[in-house]
Amino acid sequence: MTKVTEPRLIETTAGQVAAELSRRGIAPDRHVTITIEPDDWLADVRRYARPKVIEAGWSDADIDRLIKQAQTEVEPGLG
């Protein structure tokens, strides 16, 4: 029977990719897939959403909890 493994998500900077993979024991010849986020994408979203979050009376802890809950629902092995 083949062992099924869940994909791992690693967030780091472009300059630290090799060091992070090495730190996790991932061999240099192992295939990896890298997603490059658009410049300032996350900052733009946060700038847009932050006033709405404050207006709704939500805290950073509320947002963190909702993100973690959604992550667990979508990818149970990663949450």
C-alpha positions as CSV (number, residue, x, y, z in Angstrom):
1,M,0.0,0.0,0.0
2,T,1.3,3.5,-0.9
3,K,1.7,6.0,1.9
4,V,-0.3,9.2,1.1
5,T,1.2,12.4,2.5
6,E,-0.4,15.8,2.7
7,P,1.4,18.7,0.9
8,R,3.2,21.1,3.2
9,L,2.9,24.9,3.1
10,I,6.1,26.8,3.8
11,E,6.0,30.6,3.8
12,T,9.3,32.4,3.5
13,T,11.0,35.0,1.4
14,A,12.6,34.3,-2.0
15,G,16.1,34.9,-0.5
16,Q,15.5,32.3,2.2
17,V,13.9,29.4,0.1
18,A,17.0,27.3,-0.1
19,A,17.9,27.8,3.5
20,E,14.4,27.0,4.7
21,L,14.2,23.8,2.6
22,S,17.6,22.7,3.8
23,R,16.6,23.4,7.4
24,R,13.6,21.1,6.9
25,G,15.8,18.4,5.5
26,I,14.5,18.6,2.0
27,A,17.1,17.3,-0.5
28,P,18.4,19.8,-3.1
29,D,17.3,17.5,-5.9
30,R,13.7,17.0,-4.6
31,H,11.0,18.6,-6.8
32,V,9.2,21.5,-5.1
33,T,6.5,23.9,-6.4
34,I,6.8,27.6,-5.5
35,T,3.9,30.1,-5.7
36,I,5.0,33.8,-6.0
37,E,2.5,36.2,-4.5
38,P,1.9,39.4,-6.4
39,D,3.7,42.5,-5.0
40,D,1.8,44.1,-2.1
41,W,-1.2,41.8,-2.7
42,L,-1.6,41.0,1.0
43,A,-0.9,44.5,2.1
44,D,-3.5,45.9,-0.3
45,V,-6.1,43.4,1.0
46,R,-5.4,44.2,4.6
47,R,-5.6,48.0,3.9
48,Y,-9.0,47.4,2.3
49,A,-10.3,45.0,4.9
50,R,-9.0,46.6,8.1
51,P,-11.6,49.5,8.4
52,K,-14.4,47.0,7.8
53,V,-13.1,44.6,10.5
54,I,-12.8,47.5,13.0
55,E,-16.3,48.8,12.0
56,A,-17.7,45.3,12.6
57,G,-16.2,45.3,16.1
58,W,-13.9,42.3,15.4
59,S,-10.5,41.9,16.8
60,D,-7.3,40.4,15.3
61,A,-7.9,37.3,17.5
62,D,-11.4,37.0,15.9
63,I,-9.9,37.1,12.4
64,D,-7.1,34.7,13.3
65,R,-9.7,32.2,14.7
66,L,-11.8,32.5,11.5
67,I,-8.8,32.0,9.2
68,K,-7.7,28.9,11.2
69,Q,-11.2,27.5,11.1
70,A,-11.5,28.0,7.4
71,Q,-8.0,26.5,6.8
72,T,-9.0,23.4,8.9
73,E,-12.2,23.0,6.9
74,V,-10.5,23.3,3.5
75,E,-7.3,21.4,4.4
76,P,-7.8,19.4,7.6
77,G,-4.2,18.0,7.6
78,L,-2.7,21.5,7.6
79,G,-4.8,23.2,10.2
